[in-house]
Amino acid sequence: MPAQRVIDAHIHLAVQWRDGESGLPNPALSSMPPSWQRDWSEQLLLEFQAGSADKYKFEGSVFIECMHESPSAEAKWVLEMCRDSRSSIMGCVAHVPVPDGTAAVEDMLAELRDSEGRLPPELKGGRVVLLGPPMPADDACLSESYLAGLRALEAAGLPLWEWCCCSSALRSVAEASSKFPKMTFVLDHLGHNGSGEDFEAWAPALEQLAENQNVVAKLGAIEQWGTSDPGKFLDFAIKVFGPGRVMAESNWFVNTSLGDTYEATFDKIMASCKRLELSPEDIDAVFYGNAKRVYSL
């Protein structure tokens, strides 16, 4: 059976040290356990991907911000990779300060514009996690400053925003997404970041979010969910969004830092696709085609 082609829709890179030299500071990483304390380079990512080449043919990856300081320095570092024909990094979702409102968004994007005022085409969208510490309110994304930031992002010609939240925030995320029908919203990790065995509360909230046709969901970060039966969550998400609005993600390097193999999540997603009897074309969309379309790769 030929290997399934994949665009990994969600990876992180980190270069705090750059092999002993000063890199980009990352306070979030520096406080983590020893298994996290290394440089997570593109070369290391490729080595992990090569380990499952018998099952998956990785054709590229999308970088998702991971809190380096400063956000603009992180974005510039990754965008330079995206422009390098030798790199496997196909696009960058940057840390754009949407929660802080219009001026903050405009100022950050101004740092990334070229001499003619254009944003780089490799910049695909923005994200700021709706997670702690401290945990924001479940309806934080409905504040006036947050909505103004989304309007500024759309006005700047960057109409893609990623939600990274716990299940308790999903209904507010659904409401916010409905206010911007011309934008694309991507739900990271199925909105189940460490929410545990909460299927009965999570499922109807996810179904409400899926009613917004401008929302796409990423299948992954299972290593953080805290549930004994991730397949139940994956199956439900694929059913309510449909195979045309879900994307496979590894969440590397978080997954391997927590002890998973690189391909563990992909194996679970594939098993879910098989249980649901998806066609080969739909499976290819889940692992490859949807990411290519959503991120204009």
Secondary structure, DSSP 4 states (H G I P E B T S, - for coil): -PPEEEEEEEE--B-SSSTTS-----HHHHTS-GGG-S-B-HHHHHHHHHTTTTTEEEEEEEEE----SSHHHHHHHHHHHHH-TT--EEEEEE---GGG-HHHHHHHHHTT--TTSPPPTTEEEEE--S--SSPPPTTGGGSHHHHHHHHHHHHTT--EEEE---GGGHHHHHHHHHT-TTSEEEEGGGG-TT--S-HHHHHHHHHHHHTSTTEEEEE--GGGT--S-HHHHHHHHHHHH-GGGEEE---BTHHHHTT--TTHHHHHHHHHHHHTT--HHHHHIIIIIHHHHHTT-
